[in-house]
Amino acid sequence: MRLHPAALVLALACGLQAEVRLPNVYSDHAVLQRDMPLHIWGSAAPGEHVTAQFHSQTAQALASPLGIWELSLKPEKAGGPYTLHVTGDMSAKPVDRSDLLVGDVWFASGQSNMEMPLKGFNGAPVKDSDKEITEANHPRIRLFLQKHRATIAPMLDTDDTWKICTPDTAKDFSAAAYFFGRKIMQEENVPIGLIDSTWGGTPAHAWISTEGLAWSNLTSVALDAGKILREQGISDSVRENYKAQDDALKAAGQTPPARPRIAGDRSYAWNPGALYNGMVAPFTGYTVRGFLWYQGEADQNGIRPLNYSRVFPALIQDWRKQWGEGPIPFLFVQLASWGTAGDGWGQVRDAQRRTLELTNTGMAVAIDIGLEKNIHPPDKQIVGARLAQAALGISYGHKTETTSPYFVGVGYEGSSIRAYFSHADGLKAEGEIGDFEVAGADGKFVTAAARIEVINGQSTVIANSPLVEVPKYVRYGWRPFTRSYLYNSAGLPLGTFTSESDAEMQAK
C-alpha cells in the first residue's frame, strides 16, 4: 500500500494528532473513484488502532510512530450516497463523513484558461454564462475548489472541501472542467467529482515536484526559474519602496500618485515545485480517474518554449508516479489562437502535440476558438466537450472518433511537400486553406499554398511556395493567431504541427 508522499512532512511539521482524523479531501459530499481500490488515510496517536467503515466494508490500520495511518478498501461500483465512519481505540470522537458518492474523479489543473470560472473574468466572459449558471443544478456532480497556495514543502491536507454542484458553487468553478464533467455524467450516467486546482499565469515547472524535476534532469528549467526569482526579488524591493513612499504621503495628508505596473509580480507561484507542493500534493493519495490540463501560455517566452517539449512530459510522468495508479489518462488542451506573439506560441503548441507520444494522453485542439485580442476564449463549452470526447475514447472505450487529425509524416514531391495524417477521414477546410508554411534546408519558413488531396483513401495536404524550390519542412498554425481551420468528419480541428524534429528546433 502506498504511503501518501507528503505524510511524513506534515507529521514532522505539524506535530502528532491526538484524535483520529481524515484529510479534508474526505469531506462530506465527496466522490470516491469507482472500480478501483479506495485508498483512505489520516492521522491518529502513534500506535492507535483505526477502523474505517464504508458502505458494507470494514478495514483496519495501525497508526505509524509518526501518527499516520492508511488503509485500502475493495473497489466499489458507482452509487451512493454512503457514509464513512472512522474510529480509533485511543480517540474519544469518531469521524463521520456523509453523502459520499462513488463515481469518477477528475483532477483539473493549469493556468487561467482552466481556472476561468463559469461566471468568467472581468472583461473576459464565458459564453452563455448566465444561462449556464442558472442551469448548474447537478446533485451528482461534486466540486472541490482548491485555493491558491504555493509552499516550500509538500502539503498533506487542504483547507477546502467538496461541494454539491449548484448555481452558487458552479459560478466560481472552472468552466472547462465543469462542462467536461457534465458531459461525462450524461454519457456514463455516474456521479462525477471534479477537483479544480488552478492558478492563472503560472508555468509548468511550478506544478512539478522537486523529485520530478530531478528525475527529468531539467537543469535548464532551474536556471530559468532562478532568473525569474531574481526578477521577483527586484520587483519586491520596488514594491516595498512604493509602499513606504505612499504611506508617508498619506500620513502627510497627500494623495499618492499612480504607480506603474511592476513586472515580475509572481506571488512566488513561479518557484520550481511550489504549486505542486501546495496544490497537487494534498491530492496524490486520492484515487482519481484521470487528469485535465490547460496551460502553456506562461511558457511561451524566453527559453521556456524550447524547454516545454521536456517539461510537459516530465509533469505528466511525475504526476503518474506520485499518484501511483499507473499511466492513468492525462487529457490536455492545445493552446487556442491569440494575439501576435512570436514563435514561442507555435513551439508550445507543437510540444503539446508531441506529448501525445506518451501512452493514454489526449489533446483537445482549441486553435479555432481563440480571440485575437483576448487570451481567454469565451467558448469553454467546446473545450469541455473536446476534452470529454478524448476521455470517451481513452478512458471509457467509446469507438467513435475522439481525436483531432494528427500529423504523422511527410512525402517529398519535387517543389511540393505532402503532409500525412491519422484520424483525418473526411478532412475538409472551413473556407480557403491558409496558415501553412514551408521551408527548405535552411529552415526559413514562408507562407505556402496548400490543398487537401485524398491519396489511397487517406486525406493529405500538399503545400508549396515559389520561394522554396525544394521544400524540406512543412508546418501549420505556427502564428499565434490562426485564421483557417481544417476538420475531420467528427468535427475535430487539425492542430498546430511542424515536421521539424525537436532536435532541429533546439539547434536553431
C-alpha positions as CSV (number, residue, x, y, z in Angstrom):
1,M,0.0,0.0,0.0
2,R,1.4,3.4,-1.0
3,L,2.2,6.0,1.7
4,H,1.0,9.4,0.9
5,P,4.2,11.3,-0.2
6,A,3.6,14.3,2.0
7,A,2.6,12.4,5.1
8,L,5.9,12.5,6.8
9,V,6.4,16.2,6.1
10,L,3.1,17.0,7.6
11,A,3.6,14.9,10.7
12,L,7.0,16.4,11.4
13,A,5.9,20.0,10.7
14,C,2.6,20.0,12.4
15,G,3.1,17.6,15.3
16,L,1.1,14.5,16.2
17,Q,-2.7,14.4,16.2
18,A,-4.3,13.4,19.5
19,E,-7.5,12.4,17.8
20,V,-8.2,10.2,14.8
21,R,-8.8,12.4,11.7
22,L,-9.3,12.4,8.0
23,P,-7.9,14.9,5.5
24,N,-10.4,17.4,4.1
25,V,-10.4,15.7,0.7
26,Y,-12.6,13.1,2.5
27,S,-15.2,15.7,3.5
28,D,-19.0,15.4,3.3
29,H,-20.3,15.3,-0.4
30,A,-17.0,13.7,-1.7
31,V,-16.9,11.5,-4.7
32,L,-14.8,8.3,-4.4
33,Q,-13.4,6.6,-7.5
34,R,-15.4,3.6,-8.7
35,D,-13.9,0.3,-9.8
36,M,-10.6,0.9,-8.1
37,P,-9.2,0.1,-4.6
38,L,-10.2,3.0,-2.3
39,H,-7.2,4.5,-0.6
40,I,-8.0,6.2,2.7
41,W,-5.5,7.8,5.1
42,G,-5.3,10.2,8.0
43,S,-3.6,10.8,11.3
44,A,-4.1,9.5,14.9
45,A,-2.0,8.8,18.0
46,P,1.1,6.7,17.3
47,G,0.2,3.0,17.6
48,E,-3.5,3.7,17.6
49,H,-5.8,1.0,16.0
50,V,-8.0,2.7,13.4
51,T,-11.2,1.2,11.9
52,A,-12.9,2.5,8.8
53,Q,-16.4,1.5,7.7
54,F,-17.7,2.5,4.3
55,H,-20.9,1.1,2.7
56,S,-20.7,-2.6,3.5
57,Q,-16.9,-2.7,4.1
58,T,-14.7,-2.5,7.2
59,A,-10.9,-2.3,7.2
60,Q,-8.4,-1.6,9.9
61,A,-5.0,0.1,10.2
62,L,-2.3,0.8,12.8
63,A,-1.0,4.4,13.1
64,S,2.7,4.7,12.5
65,P,5.2,6.1,15.1
66,L,4.6,9.4,13.4
67,G,0.9,9.1,13.7
68,I,0.0,8.4,10.1
69,W,-2.4,5.6,9.1
70,E,-3.7,4.4,5.8
71,L,-5.8,1.5,4.5
72,S,-7.4,0.2,1.4
73,L,-11.0,-0.8,0.7
74,K,-12.1,-3.0,-2.2
75,P,-13.4,-1.4,-5.4
76,E,-17.0,-0.2,-5.3
77,K,-19.5,0.2,-8.2
78,A,-20.9,3.6,-8.9
79,G,-23.6,4.5,-6.4
80,G,-24.4,6.2,-3.1
81,P,-24.9,8.2,-1.1
82,Y,-22.9,6.4,1.6
83,T,-21.3,7.3,4.9
84,L,-17.7,6.9,6.0
85,H,-17.2,6.1,9.7
86,V,-13.7,6.2,11.2
87,T,-12.9,5.3,14.8
88,G,-9.7,4.9,16.9
89,D,-9.2,2.9,20.0
90,M,-7.5,5.9,21.7
91,S,-9.8,8.6,20.4
92,A,-12.8,9.9,22.1
93,K,-14.6,11.0,19.0
94,P,-15.3,9.1,15.8
95,V,-15.0,10.8,12.4
96,D,-18.1,10.7,10.2
97,R,-18.5,11.8,6.6
98,S,-21.9,11.7,4.9
99,D,-23.4,12.0,1.4
100,L,-20.5,10.3,-0.3
101,L,-20.9,9.1,-3.8
102,V,-18.9,6.6,-5.8
103,G,-18.3,7.6,-9.4
104,D,-15.4,9.1,-11.5
105,V,-13.0,11.7,-10.1
106,W,-11.0,14.0,-12.5
107,F,-8.3,16.4,-11.3
108,A,-8.3,19.6,-13.3
109,S,-5.3,21.9,-13.3
110,G,-3.3,24.5,-15.2
111,Q,-3.4,28.3,-15.5
112,S,-6.1,30.9,-16.2
113,N,-7.9,29.2,-19.1
114,M,-8.6,26.2,-16.9
115,E,-9.1,28.5,-13.9
116,M,-11.6,30.7,-15.7
117,P,-14.8,30.3,-13.7
118,L,-18.3,29.8,-15.1
119,K,-19.0,33.4,-14.3
120,G,-16.0,34.5,-16.4
121,F,-13.3,37.0,-15.6
122,N,-13.6,40.8,-15.7
123,G,-13.5,41.7,-19.4
124,A,-13.5,38.0,-20.3
125,P,-16.9,36.4,-20.3
126,V,-17.8,32.8,-20.6
127,K,-20.3,32.1,-23.5
128,D,-23.9,32.0,-22.2
129,S,-22.6,32.4,-18.7
130,D,-25.8,33.5,-17.0
131,K,-27.8,30.7,-18.6
132,E,-25.2,28.1,-17.8
133,I,-25.0,29.2,-14.1
134,T,-28.8,29.1,-13.7
135,E,-28.9,25.5,-15.1
136,A,-26.0,24.3,-13.0
137,N,-28.1,22.1,-10.6
138,H,-26.5,18.7,-10.7
139,P,-26.6,16.8,-7.4
140,R,-24.5,14.0,-8.8
141,I,-21.7,16.4,-9.7
142,R,-19.5,17.4,-6.8
143,L,-16.9,20.2,-6.9
144,F,-13.7,20.7,-5.0
145,L,-12.1,24.2,-5.5
146,Q,-8.6,24.4,-4.2
147,K,-7.5,27.9,-3.2
148,H,-4.2,29.3,-4.4
149,R,-1.3,28.1,-2.3
150,A,2.4,28.0,-3.0
151,T,4.6,26.2,-0.4
152,I,8.2,25.2,0.0
153,A,7.3,21.6,1.1
154,P,4.6,19.2,0.1
155,M,1.3,19.6,2.0
156,L,-0.8,16.6,3.2
157,D,-4.1,18.5,3.7
158,T,-6.1,21.3,2.3
159,D,-8.5,23.8,3.9
160,D,-11.1,23.3,1.2
161,T,-13.9,20.8,1.0
162,W,-16.3,19.2,-1.5
163,K,-19.5,21.0,-2.5
164,I,-22.6,19.9,-4.3
165,C,-22.9,21.4,-7.8
166,T,-25.4,24.3,-7.6
167,P,-25.5,27.6,-9.4
168,D,-23.8,29.2,-6.3
169,T,-20.9,26.7,-6.2
170,A,-20.5,26.3,-10.0
171,K,-20.2,30.0,-10.8
172,D,-16.8,30.2,-9.2
173,F,-15.6,26.8,-10.6
174,S,-13.5,26.1,-13.7
175,A,-15.9,26.4,-16.6
176,A,-13.9,24.0,-18.8
177,A,-13.8,21.3,-16.1
178,Y,-17.5,21.8,-15.3
179,F,-18.5,21.4,-19.0
180,F,-16.3,18.3,-19.2
181,G,-17.8,16.8,-16.1
182,R,-21.4,17.5,-17.2
183,K,-20.8,15.7,-20.5
184,I,-19.2,12.7,-18.9
185,M,-22.0,12.4,-16.3
186,Q,-24.5,12.5,-19.2
187,E,-22.7,9.9,-21.3
188,E,-21.7,7.5,-18.5
189,N,-24.6,8.1,-16.1
190,V,-22.4,8.0,-13.0
191,P,-21.6,10.6,-10.3
192,I,-18.7,12.9,-11.2
193,G,-16.2,14.5,-8.8
194,L,-14.1,17.4,-10.2
195,I,-11.1,18.9,-8.4
196,D,-10.2,22.4,-9.6
197,S,-6.6,23.2,-8.6
198,T,-5.5,26.1,-10.9
199,W,-3.6,29.3,-10.8
200,G,-3.5,31.8,-13.7
201,G,-0.3,33.0,-15.2
202,T,1.9,30.1,-13.9
203,P,4.5,28.0,-15.7
204,A,4.6,24.2,-15.9
205,H,7.8,23.8,-13.8
206,A,5.9,25.2,-10.7
207,W,3.5,22.3,-11.0
208,I,6.2,19.5,-11.0
209,S,7.5,18.1,-7.8
210,T,11.2,18.7,-6.9
211,E,11.7,15.0,-7.3
212,G,10.1,15.1,-10.7
213,L,12.4,17.9,-11.8
214,A,15.4,15.9,-10.6
215,W,14.2,12.7,-12.2
216,S,13.9,14.5,-15.5
217,N,17.3,16.4,-15.2
218,L,15.6,19.7,-16.0
219,T,18.6,21.9,-15.1
220,S,17.8,24.5,-17.8
221,V,14.4,24.9,-16.1
222,A,16.0,25.5,-12.7
223,L,18.3,28.1,-14.3
224,D,15.5,29.9,-16.0
225,A,13.5,29.8,-12.7
226,G,16.5,31.3,-10.9
227,K,16.4,34.3,-13.3
228,I,12.7,34.7,-12.6
229,L,13.2,34.6,-8.9
230,R,15.9,37.3,-9.1
231,E,13.5,39.4,-11.1
232,Q,10.9,38.7,-8.3
233,G,13.3,40.0,-5.7
234,I,13.9,43.2,-7.6
235,S,10.2,43.7,-8.0
236,D,9.5,43.1,-4.3
237,S,12.1,45.8,-3.4
238,V,10.5,48.3,-5.8
239,R,7.1,47.4,-4.4
240,E,8.2,47.9,-0.8
241,N,9.7,51.3,-1.7
242,Y,6.5,52.4,-3.4
243,K,4.5,51.4,-0.3
244,A,6.8,53.3,2.0
245,Q,6.5,56.4,-0.1
246,D,2.7,56.1,-0.4
247,D,2.4,55.6,3.4
248,A,4.4,58.7,4.0
249,L,2.3,60.8,1.6
250,K,-0.9,59.5,3.2
251,A,0.4,60.4,6.7
252,A,1.1,63.9,5.4
253,G,-2.5,64.2,4.0
254,Q,-1.4,63.9,0.4
255,T,-2.7,61.5,-2.3
256,P,-0.1,59.1,-3.6
257,P,0.5,59.2,-7.4
258,A,-0.5,56.4,-9.7
259,R,2.3,53.8,-9.8
260,P,3.4,51.9,-12.9
261,R,2.7,48.2,-13.1
262,I,5.6,46.3,-11.6
263,A,7.0,43.5,-13.8
264,G,7.6,40.1,-12.2
265,D,4.7,40.1,-9.7
266,R,4.5,36.3,-9.4
267,S,3.4,35.9,-5.8
268,Y,6.1,33.2,-5.6
269,A,3.9,30.9,-7.7
270,W,6.7,30.5,-10.3
271,N,9.1,28.8,-7.8
272,P,10.0,25.3,-9.0
273,G,7.7,22.8,-7.3
274,A,5.8,25.5,-5.3
275,L,2.4,24.8,-6.8
276,Y,2.9,21.0,-6.8
277,N,3.7,21.3,-3.1
278,G,0.7,23.5,-2.2
279,M,-2.0,22.5,-4.7
280,V,-1.2,19.0,-6.0
281,A,0.5,17.0,-3.2
282,P,-2.6,17.1,-0.9
283,F,-4.5,15.0,-3.5
284,T,-1.9,12.5,-4.6
285,G,-3.2,9.8,-2.2
286,Y,-6.8,10.3,-3.5
287,T,-7.7,7.8,-6.2
288,V,-8.7,9.5,-9.5
289,R,-9.8,8.5,-13.0
290,G,-7.5,10.9,-14.7
291,F,-6.2,14.5,-15.2
292,L,-7.4,17.6,-17.2
293,W,-4.8,20.2,-18.1
294,Y,-5.0,23.6,-19.8
295,Q,-1.7,25.5,-19.6
296,G,1.2,26.7,-21.7
297,E,0.6,30.5,-22.1
298,A,3.1,31.3,-19.4
299,D,5.8,29.2,-21.1
300,Q,5.8,30.9,-24.5
301,N,8.6,33.4,-23.7
302,G,12.3,33.2,-23.2
303,I,13.8,29.7,-23.3
304,R,10.6,28.2,-21.9
305,P,9.0,27.3,-25.3
306,L,12.0,25.1,-26.2
307,N,12.0,23.6,-22.7
308,Y,8.3,22.7,-22.9
309,S,8.9,19.6,-25.0
310,R,10.8,18.2,-22.0
311,V,8.9,19.9,-19.1
312,F,5.4,19.0,-20.1
313,P,6.0,15.2,-20.5
314,A,8.0,15.4,-17.2
315,L,5.0,16.8,-15.5
316,I,2.7,14.0,-16.8
317,Q,5.2,11.3,-15.8
318,D,5.8,12.9,-12.4
319,W,2.1,13.1,-11.5
320,R,1.5,9.5,-12.6
321,K,4.4,8.4,-10.3
322,Q,3.1,10.5,-7.4
323,W,-0.4,9.1,-7.7
324,G,0.9,5.5,-8.1
325,E,-2.0,4.4,-10.3
326,G,-0.1,3.6,-13.4
327,P,-0.5,5.5,-16.8
328,I,-3.9,7.0,-16.0
329,P,-5.4,9.3,-18.6
330,F,-3.9,12.7,-19.0
331,L,-6.0,15.0,-21.2
332,F,-4.9,18.5,-22.2
333,V,-5.8,21.4,-24.3
334,Q,-3.5,22.7,-27.2
335,L,-3.4,26.5,-26.9
336,A,-6.1,28.5,-28.7
337,S,-5.3,31.2,-31.2
338,W,-4.4,34.6,-29.6
339,G,-2.5,37.8,-30.4
340,T,0.6,38.4,-32.3
341,A,3.3,36.9,-30.1
342,G,6.4,35.3,-31.6
343,D,7.4,31.7,-32.4
344,G,7.0,30.7,-28.8
345,W,3.3,30.1,-29.2
346,G,3.8,27.7,-32.0
347,Q,6.6,26.0,-30.2
348,V,4.5,25.3,-27.1
349,R,1.6,24.1,-29.3
350,D,3.9,21.7,-31.1
351,A,5.4,20.5,-27.9
352,Q,1.9,19.7,-26.7
353,R,1.3,17.7,-29.8
354,R,4.5,15.7,-29.4
355,T,3.4,14.9,-25.9
356,L,0.8,12.6,-27.4
357,E,3.6,10.1,-27.8
358,L,3.1,9.2,-24.1
359,T,0.5,6.5,-23.6
360,N,-3.0,7.4,-22.5
361,T,-2.7,11.1,-23.4
362,G,-5.3,13.0,-25.3
363,M,-5.3,16.5,-26.8
364,A,-8.3,18.8,-27.2
365,V,-7.4,21.2,-30.0
366,A,-8.6,24.7,-29.4
367,I,-7.0,26.5,-32.3
368,D,-10.3,27.6,-33.9
369,I,-12.0,29.2,-30.8
370,G,-9.4,31.9,-29.9
371,L,-9.8,35.6,-29.9
372,E,-7.1,37.8,-31.4
373,K,-7.3,40.4,-28.6
374,N,-8.2,38.2,-25.6
375,I,-6.2,35.3,-24.3
376,H,-9.3,33.8,-22.6
377,P,-11.6,32.3,-25.2
378,P,-15.3,32.5,-24.1
379,D,-16.3,29.2,-25.6
380,K,-15.3,26.9,-22.8
381,Q,-18.2,24.6,-23.8
382,I,-16.2,23.4,-26.8
383,V,-13.1,23.0,-24.7
384,G,-15.0,20.8,-22.2
385,A,-16.7,18.9,-25.0
386,R,-13.4,18.1,-26.8
387,L,-11.8,17.0,-23.5
388,A,-14.8,14.8,-22.9
389,Q,-14.6,13.4,-26.4
390,A,-10.9,12.5,-25.7
391,A,-11.9,10.9,-22.4
392,L,-14.7,8.8,-24.0
393,G,-12.1,7.3,-26.3
394,I,-9.2,6.9,-24.0
395,S,-10.8,6.2,-20.6
396,Y,-14.3,4.9,-21.5
397,G,-13.7,2.8,-24.6
398,H,-16.1,4.5,-27.0
399,K,-15.5,3.5,-30.6
400,T,-16.4,6.8,-32.3
401,E,-13.7,9.2,-33.5
402,T,-12.4,11.0,-30.4
403,T,-9.1,12.5,-31.8
404,S,-8.2,15.5,-34.0
405,P,-6.3,15.0,-37.2
406,Y,-2.7,14.1,-36.2
407,F,0.4,14.8,-38.3
408,V,2.4,11.6,-38.9
409,G,4.9,12.4,-41.6
410,V,5.8,14.0,-44.9
411,G,6.5,13.0,-48.5
412,Y,8.7,15.0,-50.9
413,E,7.3,15.6,-54.4
414,G,9.8,17.9,-56.2
415,S,8.8,21.5,-55.5
416,S,6.0,20.3,-53.1
417,I,5.8,18.6,-49.8
418,R,2.9,16.4,-48.7
419,A,1.7,16.1,-45.1
420,Y,0.1,12.8,-43.9
421,F,-2.3,12.5,-41.0
422,S,-4.0,9.9,-38.9
423,H,-7.6,10.5,-37.7
424,A,-8.2,12.7,-40.8
425,D,-11.1,10.9,-42.5
426,G,-13.2,13.4,-44.4
427,L,-10.7,16.2,-43.9
428,K,-12.1,19.5,-45.1
429,A,-11.3,23.1,-44.8
430,E,-13.5,25.9,-43.4
431,G,-13.1,28.4,-46.2
432,E,-9.8,28.9,-48.0
433,I,-6.8,26.9,-46.7
434,G,-4.2,29.1,-45.1
435,D,-1.7,29.2,-42.3
436,F,0.5,26.5,-43.9
437,E,4.2,27.3,-44.3
438,V,7.1,25.5,-46.0
439,A,10.9,25.8,-45.6
440,G,14.0,24.5,-47.4
441,A,17.1,23.0,-45.7
442,D,17.8,26.4,-44.2
443,G,14.7,26.1,-42.0
444,K,13.4,29.5,-43.0
445,F,9.6,29.3,-43.3
446,V,7.5,31.2,-45.8
447,T,3.7,31.2,-46.5
448,A,2.6,28.3,-48.7
449,A,-0.3,27.5,-50.9
450,A,-2.0,24.3,-49.7
451,R,-4.8,22.0,-50.8
452,I,-6.3,18.8,-49.5
453,E,-5.9,15.6,-51.6
454,V,-7.1,12.1,-50.9
455,I,-4.4,9.5,-51.7
456,N,-5.4,5.9,-51.5
457,G,-8.3,6.8,-49.3
458,Q,-6.1,8.9,-46.9
459,S,-6.6,12.6,-46.5
460,T,-3.4,14.6,-47.0
461,V,-2.3,18.2,-47.5
462,I,0.1,19.2,-50.2
463,A,1.9,22.5,-49.9
464,N,4.4,24.6,-51.9
465,S,5.8,28.1,-52.4
466,P,7.6,29.7,-55.4
467,L,10.1,31.0,-52.8
468,V,11.2,27.5,-51.8
469,E,12.5,25.4,-54.7
470,V,13.0,22.2,-52.7
471,P,10.9,22.2,-49.5
472,K,12.2,20.1,-46.6
473,Y,9.7,21.1,-43.9
474,V,6.1,22.0,-43.6
475,R,4.2,23.4,-40.6
476,Y,0.7,24.7,-39.9
477,G,-0.8,27.1,-37.4
478,W,2.5,28.4,-36.2
479,R,1.4,32.0,-35.9
480,P,-0.2,32.7,-32.6
481,F,-3.5,33.8,-34.2
482,T,-4.5,31.2,-36.8
483,R,-7.3,32.1,-39.2
484,S,-8.0,29.0,-41.3
485,Y,-9.1,25.6,-39.9
486,L,-9.3,22.0,-41.2
487,Y,-11.7,19.5,-39.6
488,N,-12.1,15.7,-39.8
489,S,-15.5,14.0,-40.2
490,A,-16.1,14.2,-36.4
491,G,-15.7,18.0,-36.5
492,L,-12.4,18.0,-34.6
493,P,-9.8,20.5,-35.9
494,L,-6.3,20.0,-37.1
495,G,-3.9,21.4,-34.5
496,T,-0.5,23.2,-34.9
497,F,2.4,21.0,-36.0
498,T,5.8,21.2,-37.7
499,S,7.7,18.4,-39.5
500,E,10.9,19.7,-38.0
501,S,12.2,17.4,-35.3
502,D,12.6,18.7,-31.7
503,A,16.4,18.4,-32.1
504,E,16.3,20.6,-35.2
505,M,14.3,23.3,-33.4
506,Q,16.5,23.1,-30.4
507,A,19.5,23.7,-32.6
508,K,18.2,26.9,-34.2
